[in-house]
Amino acid sequence: MNRTEFIVVIAIILFVAFAIGWFANWLVHRLTRVSGVDMNELEEMAKALHDAEETRDQAISYLQHREAELTNQIAQTEAELRAAMDGLREARQEAEEMRAYVEQQNLG
């Protein structure tokens, strides 16, 4: 094999390697390319996710507001209960005093 034949063979091998590499690159890009339908589907999924996050944030806000209202209502109810219990305690004490007074008047 002389020098010219060697150069031609090397050139052919390099061209075939280039062609195989180019074909492989084209094939990879062809297979991994995102189609318009897939992009629309991804956009719809992104919109649905955004809407779901917005709804979640609204629900969390509502629950925090409702929890604050209920905590306030419980505090008011407990205060009313304490006042009612104090009033009942005073009424019982007055009833006992009246009972003792009536018994003392009946005996005396």
C-alpha positions as CSV (number, residue, x, y, z in Angstrom):
1,M,0.0,0.0,0.0
2,N,1.6,3.2,-1.1
3,R,1.1,6.7,0.5
4,T,-1.8,7.8,-1.8
5,E,-3.8,4.7,-1.2
6,F,-3.2,5.1,2.6
7,I,-4.4,8.7,2.5
8,V,-7.6,7.7,0.5
9,V,-8.4,4.8,2.9
10,I,-7.9,7.1,6.0
11,A,-10.1,9.8,4.3
12,I,-12.8,7.2,3.6
13,I,-12.6,5.9,7.2
14,L,-12.8,9.5,8.5
15,F,-15.8,10.3,6.2
16,V,-17.6,7.1,7.3
17,A,-17.0,8.0,11.0
18,F,-18.2,11.5,10.3
19,A,-21.4,10.2,8.6
20,I,-22.1,7.7,11.4
21,G,-21.6,10.5,14.0
22,W,-23.8,12.9,12.1
23,F,-26.5,10.2,11.7
24,A,-26.3,9.3,15.4
25,N,-26.6,13.0,16.4
26,W,-29.6,13.4,14.0
27,L,-31.2,10.2,15.5
28,V,-30.8,11.3,19.1
29,H,-32.2,14.8,18.4
30,R,-35.1,13.2,16.5
31,L,-36.0,10.8,19.3
32,T,-35.6,13.3,22.2
33,R,-37.3,16.3,20.5
34,V,-40.4,17.5,22.3
35,S,-43.4,17.7,20.1
36,G,-46.0,20.5,20.1
37,V,-48.6,18.2,21.6
38,D,-46.2,17.4,24.5
39,M,-45.5,21.1,25.0
40,N,-49.2,21.8,25.2
41,E,-49.6,19.0,27.7
42,L,-46.7,20.3,29.8
43,E,-48.2,23.8,29.7
44,E,-51.6,22.4,30.8
45,M,-50.0,20.5,33.6
46,A,-48.0,23.6,34.7
47,K,-51.3,25.6,34.7
48,A,-53.1,22.9,36.7
49,L,-50.2,22.8,39.2
50,H,-50.3,26.6,39.6
51,D,-54.0,26.5,40.1
52,A,-53.7,23.7,42.7
53,E,-51.0,25.7,44.6
54,E,-53.2,28.8,44.5
55,T,-56.2,26.8,45.8
56,R,-54.0,25.2,48.5
57,D,-52.8,28.7,49.6
58,Q,-56.4,29.9,49.8
59,A,-57.4,26.9,51.8
60,I,-54.5,27.4,54.2
61,S,-55.4,31.1,54.6
62,Y,-59.1,30.2,55.2
63,L,-58.1,27.6,57.8
64,Q,-55.8,30.0,59.6
65,H,-58.6,32.6,59.7
66,R,-61.2,30.1,60.8
67,E,-58.8,28.8,63.5
68,A,-58.3,32.3,64.8
69,E,-62.1,32.9,64.9
70,L,-62.6,29.6,66.8
71,T,-59.8,30.3,69.2
72,N,-61.4,33.7,70.0
73,Q,-64.8,32.1,70.3
74,I,-63.4,29.5,72.7
75,A,-61.7,32.2,74.8
76,Q,-65.0,34.2,75.0
77,T,-67.0,31.0,75.9
78,E,-64.5,30.2,78.7
79,A,-64.7,33.7,80.0
80,E,-68.5,33.5,80.0
81,L,-68.3,30.1,81.8
82,R,-66.0,31.5,84.5
83,A,-68.4,34.4,85.0
84,A,-71.3,32.0,85.2
85,M,-69.5,29.7,87.6
86,D,-68.6,32.7,89.8
87,G,-72.2,33.9,89.7
88,L,-73.4,30.4,90.6
89,R,-70.9,30.2,93.5
90,E,-72.1,33.6,94.8
91,A,-75.7,32.5,94.5
92,R,-75.1,29.3,96.4
93,Q,-73.3,31.2,99.1
94,E,-76.2,33.6,99.4
95,A,-78.6,30.7,99.5
96,E,-76.7,29.1,102.3
97,E,-76.6,32.4,104.2
98,M,-80.3,32.8,103.7
99,R,-81.0,29.3,104.8
100,A,-78.8,29.8,107.9
101,Y,-80.6,33.1,108.6
102,V,-84.1,31.5,108.2
103,E,-83.1,28.6,110.5
104,Q,-81.8,31.0,113.1
105,Q,-85.0,33.0,113.0
106,N,-87.1,29.9,113.3
107,L,-85.1,28.7,116.3
108,G,-84.8,32.0,118.0
